[in-house]
């Protein structure tokens, strides 16, 4: 069964789309607070979900910061 993807039972982000993470954080904090928590341009200058996703998909360090904030937020 080569076509099956390996299961990731210990990965809390497994199955969670980046779009869902950004939408959740935007709903929870809003763009201003999100920009304060993670100072990246896609959150501080004319933010939108679409532009944020475009940037985060290309920029690993920023995506990691967003994923970390998401994990901290859902654990509260």
Rosetta constraint file for C-alpha pairs under 8 A:
AtomPair CA 8 CA 14 HARMONIC 6.44 0.50
AtomPair CA 9 CA 14 HARMONIC 7.78 0.50
AtomPair CA 12 CA 71 HARMONIC 7.81 0.50
AtomPair CA 13 CA 67 HARMONIC 7.99 0.50
AtomPair CA 16 CA 20 HARMONIC 6.78 0.50
AtomPair CA 16 CA 21 HARMONIC 7.23 0.50
AtomPair CA 17 CA 21 HARMONIC 6.46 0.50
AtomPair CA 18 CA 22 HARMONIC 6.24 0.50
AtomPair CA 18 CA 53 HARMONIC 7.26 0.50
AtomPair CA 19 CA 23 HARMONIC 6.09 0.50
AtomPair CA 19 CA 49 HARMONIC 7.49 0.50
AtomPair CA 19 CA 53 HARMONIC 6.64 0.50
AtomPair CA 20 CA 24 HARMONIC 5.97 0.50
AtomPair CA 21 CA 25 HARMONIC 6.17 0.50
AtomPair CA 21 CA 66 HARMONIC 7.95 0.50
AtomPair CA 21 CA 67 HARMONIC 7.38 0.50
AtomPair CA 21 CA 70 HARMONIC 6.60 0.50
AtomPair CA 22 CA 26 HARMONIC 6.01 0.50
AtomPair CA 22 CA 49 HARMONIC 6.75 0.50
AtomPair CA 22 CA 52 HARMONIC 7.79 0.50
AtomPair CA 22 CA 53 HARMONIC 7.64 0.50
AtomPair CA 22 CA 66 HARMONIC 7.76 0.50
AtomPair CA 23 CA 27 HARMONIC 6.10 0.50
AtomPair CA 23 CA 49 HARMONIC 6.94 0.50
AtomPair CA 24 CA 28 HARMONIC 6.07 0.50
AtomPair CA 25 CA 29 HARMONIC 5.84 0.50
AtomPair CA 25 CA 30 HARMONIC 7.23 0.50
AtomPair CA 25 CA 34 HARMONIC 7.27 0.50
AtomPair CA 25 CA 70 HARMONIC 6.79 0.50
AtomPair CA 26 CA 30 HARMONIC 4.57 0.50
AtomPair CA 26 CA 31 HARMONIC 6.02 0.50
AtomPair CA 26 CA 34 HARMONIC 7.00 0.50
AtomPair CA 29 CA 33 HARMONIC 5.45 0.50
AtomPair CA 29 CA 34 HARMONIC 5.77 0.50
AtomPair CA 30 CA 34 HARMONIC 6.04 0.50
AtomPair CA 31 CA 35 HARMONIC 5.92 0.50
AtomPair CA 31 CA 43 HARMONIC 5.82 0.50
AtomPair CA 31 CA 44 HARMONIC 7.03 0.50
AtomPair CA 31 CA 47 HARMONIC 6.86 0.50
AtomPair CA 32 CA 36 HARMONIC 6.28 0.50
AtomPair CA 32 CA 43 HARMONIC 7.37 0.50
AtomPair CA 32 CA 44 HARMONIC 6.77 0.50
AtomPair CA 33 CA 37 HARMONIC 6.13 0.50
AtomPair CA 34 CA 38 HARMONIC 5.95 0.50
AtomPair CA 34 CA 39 HARMONIC 7.85 0.50
AtomPair CA 34 CA 43 HARMONIC 6.51 0.50
AtomPair CA 35 CA 39 HARMONIC 4.98 0.50
AtomPair CA 35 CA 40 HARMONIC 6.47 0.50
AtomPair CA 35 CA 41 HARMONIC 7.81 0.50
AtomPair CA 35 CA 43 HARMONIC 4.82 0.50
AtomPair CA 35 CA 44 HARMONIC 5.09 0.50
AtomPair CA 38 CA 43 HARMONIC 7.78 0.50
AtomPair CA 38 CA 65 HARMONIC 7.17 0.50
AtomPair CA 38 CA 66 HARMONIC 7.43 0.50
AtomPair CA 39 CA 43 HARMONIC 7.21 0.50
AtomPair CA 39 CA 44 HARMONIC 7.09 0.50
AtomPair CA 40 CA 44 HARMONIC 6.48 0.50
AtomPair CA 40 CA 62 HARMONIC 7.51 0.50
AtomPair CA 41 CA 45 HARMONIC 5.56 0.50
AtomPair CA 42 CA 46 HARMONIC 7.25 0.50
AtomPair CA 42 CA 47 HARMONIC 5.42 0.50
AtomPair CA 42 CA 48 HARMONIC 7.51 0.50
AtomPair CA 42 CA 51 HARMONIC 6.52 0.50
AtomPair CA 42 CA 52 HARMONIC 5.17 0.50
AtomPair CA 42 CA 55 HARMONIC 7.04 0.50
AtomPair CA 43 CA 47 HARMONIC 5.01 0.50
AtomPair CA 43 CA 48 HARMONIC 7.61 0.50
AtomPair CA 43 CA 52 HARMONIC 6.98 0.50
AtomPair CA 47 CA 51 HARMONIC 6.80 0.50
AtomPair CA 47 CA 52 HARMONIC 6.91 0.50
AtomPair CA 48 CA 52 HARMONIC 6.06 0.50
AtomPair CA 49 CA 53 HARMONIC 6.07 0.50
AtomPair CA 50 CA 54 HARMONIC 6.30 0.50
AtomPair CA 51 CA 55 HARMONIC 6.32 0.50
AtomPair CA 52 CA 56 HARMONIC 5.99 0.50
AtomPair CA 53 CA 57 HARMONIC 5.91 0.50
AtomPair CA 54 CA 58 HARMONIC 6.70 0.50
AtomPair CA 55 CA 59 HARMONIC 6.06 0.50
AtomPair CA 56 CA 60 HARMONIC 6.76 0.50
AtomPair CA 56 CA 62 HARMONIC 6.03 0.50
AtomPair CA 56 CA 63 HARMONIC 5.00 0.50
AtomPair CA 57 CA 63 HARMONIC 7.04 0.50
AtomPair CA 59 CA 63 HARMONIC 6.30 0.50
AtomPair CA 60 CA 64 HARMONIC 6.11 0.50
AtomPair CA 61 CA 65 HARMONIC 6.49 0.50
AtomPair CA 62 CA 66 HARMONIC 6.34 0.50
AtomPair CA 63 CA 67 HARMONIC 6.09 0.50
AtomPair CA 64 CA 68 HARMONIC 6.04 0.50
AtomPair CA 65 CA 69 HARMONIC 6.24 0.50
AtomPair CA 66 CA 70 HARMONIC 6.18 0.50
AtomPair CA 67 CA 71 HARMONIC 6.21 0.50
AtomPair CA 68 CA 72 HARMONIC 6.22 0.50
AtomPair CA 69 CA 73 HARMONIC 6.01 0.50
AtomPair CA 70 CA 74 HARMONIC 6.22 0.50
AtomPair CA 71 CA 75 HARMONIC 6.28 0.50
AtomPair CA 72 CA 76 HARMONIC 6.75 0.50
